[in-house]
Amino acid sequence: MNCQVCGHQNGKPHFGVIACKACSAFFRRCCALKKKYKCRHNGICEITPNGRKICRGCRQMRCNLIGMEPERIQYNRDPLGSKAERMALSAYSPGEQSTSSSSDDQTELRLINRLVENYKILEQRRDQLYERRQSGKPRGRALNFKEVNRSCMDECVLRAHWIAATFPIFKSFSFNEKKIMFANFFAGNTILYLGKMCCLYGRTDRIIFSNTGNYLDMQNIQDFYREEDDENPSKEATRLFAPSFELYRRNILEPMVKLRFDETEFAVLSALTLWESGRLHRK
């Protein structure tokens, strides 16, 4: 069944009409926050599956016209999405509730600008750190797993500083909440970061770890798992992990290089890896 709001194919009964999950969630938020959006183009915007967010005013008007029923919303069951979603909404400016589409757009633009600026600071600190670590060693060399593990420890510190600077609300969480969110965030964010580096260098045959050019050669996995004083690389480790590297190359690196993500997209995606729905519940 098609969504009566945007036309998406995955429509199901929600609030008295047929709607997709995204449009039903939008309607629930509008009612919960008492939002009243206005269209800046006389109510003629087209709402499609790929353009739902083009105009909140027209989307809300469509929800009302097709007969979505606010009284069917179960606020006690899910007042405003998951806990992580609610915290993400208030991460920058808790309590700010605009009643116009224009002011909402301005708020979102400020959030994105702040994300990008803090992400640039993270990149600068990362470059400085790896330049110090690189001192006396050749650039653009293949790394082994012990060196990468040490880099991961550095990355934990760098990204923790980035989170604290970018999302002030994070400081108010309990230690256990911070620990759970960061643990769930780190792996996905690392996958994204390494994809970004491969985009910058235009390479999918190796995983590049920093602007020093140091890398993991995916055509020569056995050397990655070789001990520094070991002449015989681990065949068992190669057998176990080579398929995962190939999957990563095919499903992550190649699509990212092809799409040519820019700095803004990387910054926003990095934030989403922290605030993805349900992270506090994955222990």
C-alpha positions as CSV (number, residue, x, y, z in Angstrom):
1,M,0.0,0.0,0.0
2,N,1.2,3.5,-0.8
3,C,1.6,6.2,1.8
4,Q,-1.2,8.8,1.3
5,V,1.1,11.6,2.3
6,C,4.2,11.0,0.2
7,G,3.4,8.0,-1.9
8,H,6.1,5.7,-0.5
9,Q,5.3,2.0,-1.2
10,N,5.7,0.9,2.4
11,G,2.4,2.4,3.7
12,K,0.6,0.8,6.6
13,P,-2.4,1.9,8.7
14,H,-1.4,4.7,11.0
15,F,-3.7,7.2,12.8
16,G,-6.7,6.3,10.6
17,V,-5.0,6.5,7.2
18,I,-2.4,4.6,5.2
19,A,1.0,6.2,5.9
20,C,4.7,5.2,5.8
21,K,6.7,5.1,9.0
22,A,8.5,8.4,8.3
23,C,5.3,10.4,7.7
24,S,3.5,8.9,10.7
25,A,6.5,9.8,12.9
26,F,6.4,13.3,11.4
27,F,2.7,13.7,12.3
28,R,3.3,12.3,15.8
29,R,6.1,14.9,16.4
30,C,3.9,17.7,15.1
31,C,1.1,16.9,17.5
32,A,3.4,16.2,20.5
33,L,5.3,19.5,20.0
34,K,2.2,21.4,18.9
35,K,4.0,22.4,15.7
36,K,2.2,24.5,13.1
37,Y,4.3,24.8,10.0
38,K,3.7,27.3,7.2
39,C,4.5,26.9,3.5
40,R,6.5,29.7,1.9
41,H,5.3,28.8,-1.6
42,N,1.5,29.1,-1.2
43,G,1.0,25.4,-0.4
44,I,1.9,24.0,-3.8
45,C,5.0,22.0,-2.9
46,E,5.1,18.4,-4.1
47,I,5.6,15.8,-1.3
48,T,7.4,12.7,-2.6
49,P,9.3,9.8,-0.9
50,N,12.6,11.4,-1.8
51,G,11.5,14.9,-1.0
52,R,9.4,14.6,2.2
53,K,11.5,17.3,4.0
54,I,11.3,19.9,1.2
55,C,8.3,21.6,2.9
56,R,7.1,20.8,6.4
57,G,4.1,23.1,5.9
58,C,2.8,21.2,2.9
59,R,3.6,17.8,4.5
60,Q,1.6,18.7,7.6
61,M,-1.3,20.1,5.5
62,R,-1.4,16.8,3.6
63,C,-1.5,14.8,6.8
64,N,-4.5,16.9,8.0
65,L,-6.3,16.8,4.6
66,I,-6.2,13.0,4.3
67,G,-7.6,12.7,7.8
68,M,-4.8,11.7,10.2
69,E,-6.4,11.5,13.6
70,P,-4.4,13.1,16.5
71,E,-6.5,11.3,19.1
72,R,-5.1,7.9,17.9
73,I,-1.6,8.9,19.0
74,Q,-0.5,6.9,22.0
75,Y,1.7,9.5,23.8
76,N,2.2,7.3,26.8
77,R,3.7,4.6,24.6
78,D,6.0,6.7,22.5
79,P,5.7,10.4,23.2
80,L,8.4,11.6,20.9
81,G,10.3,8.7,19.6
82,S,13.1,6.9,21.4
83,K,15.1,8.5,24.2
84,A,18.1,8.9,22.0
85,E,16.0,10.7,19.4
86,R,14.6,13.1,22.0
87,M,18.1,13.9,23.2
88,A,19.3,14.5,19.7
89,L,16.5,17.0,19.1
90,S,17.6,19.0,22.1
91,A,21.4,18.5,21.8
92,Y,22.1,22.0,20.6
93,S,19.2,24.2,21.8
94,P,16.9,22.5,24.3
95,G,13.5,24.0,24.6
96,E,13.7,26.0,21.4
97,Q,10.4,25.4,19.5
98,S,9.9,27.5,16.4
99,T,6.4,27.9,14.9
100,S,7.5,28.7,11.4
101,S,9.2,26.7,8.7
102,S,11.7,29.6,8.1
103,S,13.0,29.8,11.7
104,D,13.3,26.0,11.8
105,D,15.4,26.1,8.6
106,Q,17.6,28.8,10.2
107,T,18.1,26.7,13.3
108,E,19.0,23.6,11.3
109,L,21.5,25.6,9.3
110,R,23.2,26.8,12.5
111,L,23.4,23.3,13.7
112,I,25.0,22.1,10.5
113,N,27.5,25.0,10.5
114,R,28.5,24.1,14.1
115,L,28.9,20.4,13.2
116,V,31.2,21.3,10.3
117,E,33.3,23.8,12.3
118,N,33.9,21.3,15.1
119,Y,34.6,18.5,12.7
120,K,37.3,20.7,11.1
121,I,38.9,21.2,14.5
122,L,38.8,17.4,15.0
123,E,40.6,17.0,11.7
124,Q,43.3,19.5,12.6
125,R,44.0,17.9,15.9
126,R,44.1,14.5,14.2
127,D,46.6,15.7,11.7
128,Q,48.8,17.3,14.4
129,L,48.8,14.1,16.5
130,Y,49.6,11.8,13.6
131,E,52.4,14.1,12.4
132,R,54.0,13.8,15.9
133,R,53.6,10.0,15.8
134,Q,55.1,9.9,12.4
135,S,58.3,11.6,13.4
136,G,61.4,9.7,12.1
137,K,59.3,7.1,10.2
138,P,58.6,7.0,6.4
139,R,55.3,8.3,5.2
140,G,52.8,6.2,3.2
141,R,53.8,2.9,4.7
142,A,51.8,-0.2,5.4
143,L,50.8,-0.7,9.1
144,N,50.4,-3.8,11.1
145,F,47.6,-4.5,13.6
146,K,49.5,-3.4,16.7
147,E,50.1,0.0,15.2
148,V,46.4,0.3,14.2
149,N,45.4,-0.6,17.8
150,R,47.6,2.2,19.1
151,S,45.9,4.6,16.7
152,C,42.5,3.5,17.9
153,M,43.4,4.6,21.4
154,D,44.4,8.0,20.1
155,E,41.1,8.2,18.1
156,C,39.1,7.5,21.3
157,V,40.5,10.6,22.9
158,L,40.1,12.8,19.8
159,R,36.5,11.8,19.2
160,A,35.6,12.1,22.9
161,H,36.8,15.7,22.8
162,W,34.8,16.3,19.6
163,I,31.6,14.9,21.1
164,A,32.0,17.1,24.3
165,A,32.6,20.2,22.2
166,T,29.8,19.6,19.7
167,F,27.0,18.3,21.9
168,P,26.9,20.2,25.3
169,I,24.0,18.0,26.4
170,F,26.3,15.0,26.4
171,K,28.0,16.3,29.5
172,S,24.8,16.0,31.5
173,F,24.5,12.2,30.9
174,S,25.5,9.7,33.5
175,F,28.8,7.9,33.2
176,N,27.1,4.7,32.2
177,E,25.0,6.4,29.5
178,K,28.2,8.0,28.1
179,K,30.0,4.7,28.1
180,I,27.2,2.9,26.3
181,M,26.8,5.6,23.6
182,F,30.5,6.0,23.0
183,A,31.0,2.2,22.7
184,N,28.2,1.9,20.2
185,F,29.3,5.0,18.3
186,F,33.0,4.3,17.9
187,A,32.9,1.3,15.5
188,G,30.4,2.8,13.1
189,N,32.2,6.1,13.1
190,T,35.5,4.5,12.4
191,I,34.0,2.7,9.4
192,L,32.8,6.1,8.2
193,Y,36.1,7.9,8.8
194,L,38.2,5.3,7.0
195,G,35.7,5.6,4.1
196,K,36.3,9.3,4.1
197,M,40.1,8.9,3.9
198,C,39.7,6.5,0.9
199,C,37.5,9.1,-0.8
200,L,40.2,11.8,-0.3
201,Y,42.8,9.5,-1.8
202,G,40.5,7.9,-4.4
203,R,41.7,4.4,-3.4
204,T,39.6,1.3,-2.6
205,D,42.5,-1.3,-2.7
206,R,43.8,-0.1,0.7
207,I,42.4,1.4,3.9
208,I,44.1,4.7,4.6
209,F,44.4,5.7,8.2
210,S,45.5,9.4,8.2
211,N,46.9,12.2,6.0
212,T,50.3,10.7,6.6
213,G,49.2,8.2,3.9
214,N,49.8,5.1,6.2
215,Y,47.5,2.3,5.2
216,L,46.4,-1.3,5.4
217,D,47.0,-3.1,2.1
218,M,43.9,-5.2,1.4
219,Q,45.7,-7.1,-1.3
220,N,48.3,-8.2,1.2
221,I,46.3,-8.9,4.4
222,Q,48.8,-11.4,5.8
223,D,51.4,-8.6,6.4
224,F,48.8,-6.6,8.5
225,Y,48.6,-9.5,11.0
226,R,52.4,-10.2,11.0
227,E,54.2,-9.6,14.3
228,E,57.1,-7.1,14.0
229,D,59.7,-9.8,14.6
230,D,57.8,-12.6,12.9
231,E,58.9,-13.8,9.5
232,N,55.8,-16.0,9.0
233,P,52.6,-14.1,8.7
234,S,49.5,-15.5,10.3
235,K,47.7,-17.6,7.7
236,E,44.8,-18.3,10.1
237,A,44.2,-14.6,10.7
238,T,44.2,-14.0,7.0
239,R,41.8,-16.8,6.4
240,L,39.4,-15.4,9.0
241,F,39.5,-11.7,8.3
242,A,40.1,-11.4,4.5
243,P,36.4,-11.9,3.6
244,S,35.4,-9.1,6.0
245,F,37.9,-6.7,4.4
246,E,36.6,-7.6,0.9
247,L,33.0,-7.0,2.1
248,Y,34.0,-3.6,3.5
249,R,35.7,-2.7,0.3
250,R,32.7,-3.7,-1.9
251,N,29.9,-2.4,0.3
252,I,31.5,0.7,2.0
253,L,34.6,2.0,0.2
254,E,33.5,1.7,-3.4
255,P,30.1,3.3,-2.9
256,M,31.6,6.2,-0.8
257,V,34.3,6.9,-3.4
258,K,31.7,6.8,-6.2
259,L,29.4,9.2,-4.3
260,R,32.2,11.7,-3.5
261,F,30.9,12.9,-0.1
262,D,31.8,16.4,0.9
263,E,32.9,17.8,4.3
264,T,29.4,18.8,5.3
265,E,28.0,15.3,4.6
266,F,30.8,13.7,6.5
267,A,30.3,15.9,9.5
268,V,26.5,15.3,9.6
269,L,27.0,11.5,9.1
270,S,29.5,11.5,12.0
271,A,26.9,13.1,14.2
272,L,24.3,10.5,13.1
273,T,26.6,7.7,14.1
274,L,26.4,9.0,17.7
275,W,22.7,9.9,17.8
276,E,21.3,6.9,15.9
277,S,18.0,5.8,17.4
278,G,18.3,3.3,20.2
279,R,22.0,3.5,21.0
280,L,21.3,3.8,24.7
281,H,19.6,0.4,24.7
282,R,22.4,-1.6,23.1
283,K,24.5,-2.9,25.9
